[in-house]
Amino acid sequence: MKRLIYIFTLTLVLVSCGSRSGYFSFEGRLLNLNQGEFYVYSTDGVFDGVDTIKVEGGRFAFETPCKENGTIVIVFPNFSEQPVFAEPGKSATIKGDASHLKEIEVDGTDENKLMNAFRQQIAKASPPEVTKYAELFIKNNPRSLASVYVLRKYFVTAKDIDFKKTEQLANAIYKAQPKNGSIARLLRYLNTAQKCAVGAKLPSFTAKDINDKSVSTADLRGKVAVVFTWADWHFDSRNMRERLNRMKKEYGNKLAVLGISIDASKQKCRRMLQNDSIGVINVCDQMMFESPLMERFSFTGIGENVMFNAQGRVVERNLKPNDIESKLRILLN
């Protein structure tokens, strides 16, 4: 009861006067969802780590310190994601149906309204049309924070990334937002990403695994290898980890697997993996998206992967979980 009173009171405050100075908040209600829990994280440092949002009576609320504009990502129970663009002293409202999460609307700021319009535009579009609309959206809205999200989602993490076009779009955003650290980091990534593109050599690296054992390039050299990013609350990456665990158990020393955990706590990661004893290497340096390994393997987010053949050359990037096993079996057999 106290929790419901709190949510109701917070909702009234948000609706009547927005968020507190130096904070950003959002509140919402989803039909066909009574109770549950959402994960929430930021791709550009609005806050560190991963937080949770409790849903009671279909209602939820969240508030965080916010010093500058940024992106917050909500991970729903079915592991689909919804970006919410934050601004200091502002608030947003979220409404929709839990059975139609792609149709959710976020209101309260111009950035979120802009993203609503884009999502409605691509709702029934084919993949080539989505890419076309995404490119046009970025060109028409280079000053928008939403364009950074669209660039990352539809170009930077594409399986067959078009580096030339992606760099052109990134530079257009950077020209309009020269003080945006997020797009600056993406440009640095693009400048080095081709070093780990298809055909590139296995990069050198050193790190400590979750048990503080030293790992390096030597642990992958001479074997078919997969390096991937994951988080236990991210469905696709968790599915990928489970599939790769099975493949490692089946092929043993012929296959090397390195998982980079995007988690703020090594201790928590260690607990999650305490029953794994199949030789998969997992690293959690607690630096999340700023991990040196992210840049070394040209990763920008969760659920990305790169596959090497036994000669140490990149053969695939960002395969879907369903395609991981089939491609590995070709290389291993």
N, C-alpha and C positions, 0 to 999 in steps of 0.2 A: 504494500500500500504506500509506504513512504517513497519507494522508487517511482511509482506512478504519479504521486503528488509532485515529486521533483521534476519529472519529465513534463508534466502539465505546466508547472510554473515556469520552467525554462523555455517552453514553447511560447508562452505568453510574452516573456521578456524578449525573445528573439523577434517575434512578430511585431511587437510594439516599438522597439528602439534599436534593433540591430544588435551587433556584438559589441563587447567592451573594447575600448581603445587598446590597440596592441594585441588584439585577439581576433581570431576568425572562428565562426561557429556555423553549423548547419543542423537542421532538424528535419524530420520527415515522417511520412507514414506510407506504408506499403499495404495494399489490399492482399488478402489471401496469405498473410504471414502474421501469426499471432505472437510467437516468441522465437528467439534465435539469437545469433551473434554474428556480427560482421568483423572482419579484420580491416584495418586501415593503415596505410603507410604513405610516405611522401617520396616522390621521385627526385625532388630538388631541394630537400633540406628544410621544409616548413617545420618539421619536427623529426627527431631521430627515432629509429627503431620501428616496431610494429605495435599498434594499439588495438584494442577491441572495443566494439560498440554493442551494448546490450539492446535487444529489441523486446519490448513488452507491449502487448496489445496492439502490435503492428507499428508502434511509434518508437522513434529513436532520436538521440541528440548527441552532438559532439562539439567540443570547444577546445581550441589549442592556441597557445601563444603564436603570434604571427607578426614577424618584423617586416616582411616584404612579400610581394605577390609570389605565389607558388602553386604547385599541383599536389592535391591529395587524391589518393586512389582508394576507393572502397572495394573490398573483395567480398562478394555476396556468398551465401551458403552453398550455391552451386558452383562457386569459384569463378564466376564471370566478374568483370571489373567495370567500375564506373568512375571516371575522373570528375573531381570537383575542384574548381579553380578558386584559390583562396586569396583574399585581400585583407590587409590589416584594418580592423574596425568594422568589417562587413560581415554579413551573414547570408546564408542561402537556405532554400527550402527544397526538399526532394519529395516527389510524389510519383506514384505509379502502382503497378500490379506485380506482385512477386512472381506470377506465372508468365509475365511478359517483360522481363528485365531490360530487354533491348529498347523498350519504349519508355523507359523512365525519363522524367524531365527534371532538370535542376534549374531553379529560378533564384533571382536575388542579385545577380551581378551580370554585367554585359558579357563577360567572358563565358559564363555558363549558358547564357541564352544563345550565344554564337555557336557553342558546341551542340546545343539542342538542335539547332537548325541543320547543322552538318549531319548529325546522326539520323535525322528524319530523311535527309536527302539520300543517304546511302542504305537506308533500311531494306530496300528491295532491289538494290543494284547488284550487278554481276561483279566478280572480282576485278576485271579490267576497268569497269566503270567506277568502282570504288577508288582505284588508284588515280584515275583521271580526275574525279571529284576532289580527292585529297590534294592533288597537285594544284588544282585551281583554288582550293580553299586557302592554301598557304600563300599563293601568289597574291590573292585578294586581301589577305589579312596578316601581313608579315609582322605587324606590331602586336599581334595577339599571342598570349601565352598558350591558347588552345592550339595554335599552329605548331608550337614546339612539340606538344603531345602528339598531334597528327603526324608530324615528320617522323618522330620516333616509332610510332606504331605501324605506319604504313610504308615507310621507306627504310629507315635505319635497320630495323630488325627483319626485313624481308629476306626470304631464303636466297633469292637471286638478286641481291642488292645491286642497283644501278648506281655505282659510285659517282659518276659524273652528274647525273640528275640530282642525286641526293645532296651532293656538295653545293650545287647551284641553289637549291632550295634553302639549305642551311645558311649559306652566305647571304641570301636575301633576307632571312630572318635576323641574322646577326647585324646586318647593315641597319635594320630598323630598331634592333634592341642591343646595342653594343655593350650595355652594362649587365646583360642577362648571363649569369655564370653558367646556367644550364646549357644554353646553346653554344657557349664557348667551349664547354667540355665535349659536346657532341662534335664540334668541328675538330677538336684535337683527336677525338676517336676516329673520325673519318680520315684524318691525315695519316693515321697509323694502321687503320683497319686492313688496308690492302696487303700489309705484311702478314696477315693471317687469313687472306682470302684463299679461295680454291686454288691449289697448286703451290701455295707457299710452304715454307719449311716449318717444322715444329719449333716454336720459339723456346728460348732458354728461360728457366725460372727456378726459383728456390722458395720454399715455404715450410711452415710447420702444420702437420695435420692436427685433427682434433685431440689427439693424444700426445701432442707436442713432439712428434717424431719428424725429423727432417725429410722432406720430399723434394724432388727436383726433376728436371728433364729426363734424367737417366731412368726414372721409374716408368716412363712412357716409351722411351726409345727402343726401336726394334720390334715393336708390337703394334697391332691394330689398337687404336686408342680413341676414347671419347672423353672430352672435357665438357662439363655442362654446369649451369647455374641452377640452384634450386632453393626452395623454402618450403617448410612443412605445411604451410597454410596456402600454398599455391598449387592448384590441382594438377595442371599440365606438367609442372616440374616434378611434383611428387610421383605422378604416373611414370614419367621418364626415369626417375630414380629406381622405381620398382622394376621396370623393364630391364634396365641396365644391370641391376642386381642379379636378376635371373640369368641374363646373358653371361655375366661374369662367373656365376656358379657353374654354368654349362661349359664354358670354354677355358676357364682357369687362366693359366699364365699366358695364353695366346692373346688375351684381351686385357688392356689396361683401362681403368675408369677413374677419372678424377672429378669429384663433385666440389663445386665452390658454393658454400652455403651463404646465402644473403640473410644472415641472422645477426642480431646485435649481441648475442650471448653464446659464447663457446660452450659454456656449461650446459645450457639448454640443448644445444645441438648435440653434445655428447650424450645426453640422456636419451634423445630421440633415436640415436644410432647404437645404443648400448647392446642391442641384440644382433647387430650386423657383424658377421665374422667371415665374410667371403672375400676379403681382399680389396674391396673398393676403397680408394683413397678419398677422404673428405677433409676439406680445409675450411675453417671458419676463423678468419682473422679479426672478426668483429668490426670491420670497417665498411660492411655492407656494400653499397654501390661504389664506394671510393677505394675498394680493395685494389692493390696493384695487379692482382691476377686478372681482374676484370679488364684492365687496359692491355695486359700482356696477351690475352686471347681475344681481344677486340669484342668484348661483351658490353652491353649497355643495360641489361635488365635481367629479370628472372625467367627461367625456362628456355634460355638460349643454349646452343651447343655447337661444337665443332668436332669433326671426325677426321682422324689421321689414318693413313694406311701404314703398313709395316715399314715402309721406306721413309716414314716421317713427313709425308706430304698431306696437306689438307685436301680431302676428297669431297666433303660436304659441310655445309653450315646450316644451322637452324632447321634441322629436320623435325617434322611433327613426331610425337611419340609413337604413332602407328607405323611410321616409316623407319624408325631406328633399327628394329630387329631385322627387318628384311635386308636393309643395306649392310648391316654388320655380318649377316650370314653369307652374303656374297663375298665380302672381304675375307672372312675367316675360313671359308670352305674353298 
